[in-house]
Amino acid sequence: MNSSVKLSKRVSCLPGRAARPQRTVSARAGADRPMWLTGSKAPAHLNGSMPGDYGFDPLGLGVDAGKLKWYQEAELMNGRFAMIGAAGILGAGILGGNTTDLTW
């Protein structure tokens, strides 16, 4: 994966303090990016611009760009709820809740 760093001069708004240079990091998606299956080709609508895009869309659900953005946000929310659930389970165990009456 190729990345480029651009440094630019920034003016500080506080008198007597030097401003730190602003860094911008950008990654370009290329044909040599990692794929979900070695040697496979990504569909045309998955160009590597999203984080975690490994070219896996066997049902073609992301062909519509609006729905693809919605699916991405839904997956983020699903992951957040899963992390909250895992924290709740661990928290109950750490706090010493009554574990003898668990039915599962």
Rosetta blueprint (number, residue, H / E / L):
1 M L
2 N E
3 S E
4 S E
5 V E
6 K E
7 L E
8 S E
9 K L
10 R L
11 V L
12 S L
13 C L
14 L L
15 P L
16 G L
17 R L
18 A L
19 A L
20 R L
21 P L
22 Q E
23 R E
24 T E
25 V E
26 S E
27 A E
28 R E
29 A L
30 G L
31 A L
32 D L
33 R L
34 P L
35 M L
36 W L
37 L L
38 T L
39 G L
40 S L
41 K L
42 A L
43 P L
44 A L
45 H L
46 L L
47 N L
48 G L
49 S L
50 M L
51 P L
52 G L
53 D L
54 Y L
55 G L
56 F L
57 D L
58 P L
59 L L
60 G L
61 L L
62 G L
63 V L
64 D L
65 A H
66 G H
67 K H
68 L H
69 K H
70 W H
71 Y H
72 Q H
73 E H
74 A H
75 E H
76 L H
77 M H
78 N H
79 G H
80 R H
81 F H
82 A H
83 M H
84 I H
85 G H
86 A H
87 A H
88 G H
89 I H
90 L H
91 G H
92 A H
93 G H
94 I H
95 L L
96 G L
97 G L
98 N L
99 T L
100 T L
101 D L
102 L L
103 T L
104 W L
